[in-house]
């Protein structure tokens, strides 16, 4: 689209930053290794930019319970610092914040729309909610052009696959490539929806460039609803081999599990014209092929 793009990432090994993710465009972008918790650094980056895709965050629900202060610092306090830097240094910037469906907690009805009660079940959900509402507040009070997307299970090439700290789908991919069994917690009947990364990028660009998105939160989602057991079976078939096994929920995970979830994305579809284009089978096929080819760039296989 002709933009001059700067990528800001702490490259903290725990959070999935990996220079291989941009190996095909490395010569077209500027990379700055810094942390969103560094308010002075963020203020410098924000001067003069037209758009901010605010994607940095601590995304592990389990980690947020074992280390809540770090989650608070990244997902809430740092977001407030970023918005203050925009207010002071660049009030004309357009911001899209990556929020999460986790803030709804255990659904009271399905599919979950934007009017659903908000009742987070973990520290991550509370802090992400704070980050989201800071963005909406700064739009309402200061006129900063903000929008938020409540992401569901985003997957595809480049996601963290070393373990299950950020997405169970990532470690499932790794296990298939390594010939290890996929472990499905509980009875495998939990329902989920998924978005391939390309579709999420399309939504981010629409939210950044369409004035109808200003000051709003949108659910993303899919009309393909699948149980985790069926998802594991599909991945085994697409990979051409592998196994799955049902295992009991670890107590720490069971305490914050939300049960079935799938979202109603009619609002963003009707207002901005977004709907997912990449079907689950196609997206998983691409993802499995990518990691089969590039496994050594994402985890130690020795």
GITA-V767568 format. One record per pair of residues at least 12 apart in sequence whose C-alpha atoms are under 6 Angstrom apart, sorted by the first residue. I is the first residue (numbers start at 1). J is the second residue. D is the distance in Angstrom with one decimal. If there is no record, write none. Layout:
BEGIN
I|J|D / I|J|D
END
This chain:
BEGIN
5|29|5.3 / 6|29|5.8 / 6|30|4.6 / 6|31|5.8 / 7|31|4.8 / 8|32|4.9 / 8|33|5.8 / 9|33|5.1 / 9|34|5.7 / 10|33|5.1 / 10|34|4.7 / 10|35|4.7 / 16|160|5.0 / 21|158|5.4 / 36|78|5.9 / 37|78|5.1 / 39|81|5.9 / 43|85|5.1 / 47|89|5.8 / 47|90|5.7 / 50|93|5.0 / 51|93|5.5 / 51|94|4.7 / 51|95|5.9 / 52|95|4.7 / 53|95|5.9 / 53|96|5.1 / 54|96|5.9 / 54|97|4.8 / 55|98|5.2 / 57|74|6.0 / 57|75|5.6 / 58|71|5.9 / 59|166|5.8 / 60|165|5.3 / 60|166|4.8 / 61|124|5.6 / 64|123|5.5 / 64|124|5.3 / 65|123|6.0 / 72|127|5.9 / 75|127|5.5 / 75|128|5.6 / 76|127|5.3 / 76|130|5.8 / 76|131|4.9 / 79|131|5.6 / 91|144|5.8 / 94|145|4.9 / 94|146|6.0 / 95|146|4.7 / 96|146|5.8 / 96|147|5.0 / 96|148|5.5 / 97|148|4.6 / 98|149|5.4 / 99|149|5.4 / 99|150|4.5 / 100|150|4.2 / 100|151|4.7 / 101|150|5.3 / 101|151|5.8 / 101|152|5.5 / 102|125|5.3 / 103|118|5.9 / 103|120|4.6 / 103|125|4.5 / 104|118|4.4 / 104|119|5.2 / 104|120|5.6 / 105|119|5.0 / 105|120|4.3 / 105|121|5.2 / 105|258|5.9 / 106|258|4.4 / 111|262|5.3 / 111|263|4.9 / 111|264|5.1 / 112|263|4.6 / 112|264|5.3 / 113|264|4.8 / 121|256|5.6 / 136|215|5.5 / 139|215|5.9 / 145|214|5.8 / 146|214|5.5 / 146|215|5.5 / 147|213|5.9 / 147|214|5.2 / 147|215|5.2 / 147|216|5.2 / 148|217|4.6 / 149|217|5.6 / 149|218|4.9 / 149|219|6.0 / 150|218|5.9 / 150|219|4.8 / 151|220|5.5 / 153|194|4.8 / 154|194|6.0 / 154|195|4.9 / 154|196|5.8 / 154|197|5.9 / 155|196|5.2 / 155|197|5.6 / 156|196|5.7 / 156|197|5.4 / 156|287|5.1 / 157|287|5.4 / 162|299|5.8 / 176|242|5.9 / 177|292|5.9 / 181|243|4.8 / 181|244|5.0 / 182|244|4.4 / 183|244|5.9 / 183|245|5.1 / 183|246|5.9 / 184|246|4.8 / 184|247|6.0 / 185|246|5.9 / 185|247|5.1 / 185|248|5.6 / 185|249|5.0 / 186|248|5.2 / 186|249|5.5 / 188|228|5.1 / 188|229|4.3 / 189|227|5.1 / 190|227|5.2 / 190|228|5.8 / 190|259|5.9 / 190|260|5.0 / 191|226|5.5 / 191|227|4.3 / 191|260|4.6 / 191|261|5.9 / 192|225|5.8 / 192|226|5.7 / 192|261|5.2 / 192|262|5.4 / 193|222|5.6 / 193|225|5.1 / 193|262|5.2 / 196|283|5.9 / 199|276|5.5 / 218|268|5.8 / 219|265|5.2 / 220|265|5.3 / 221|263|5.2 / 221|265|5.6
END
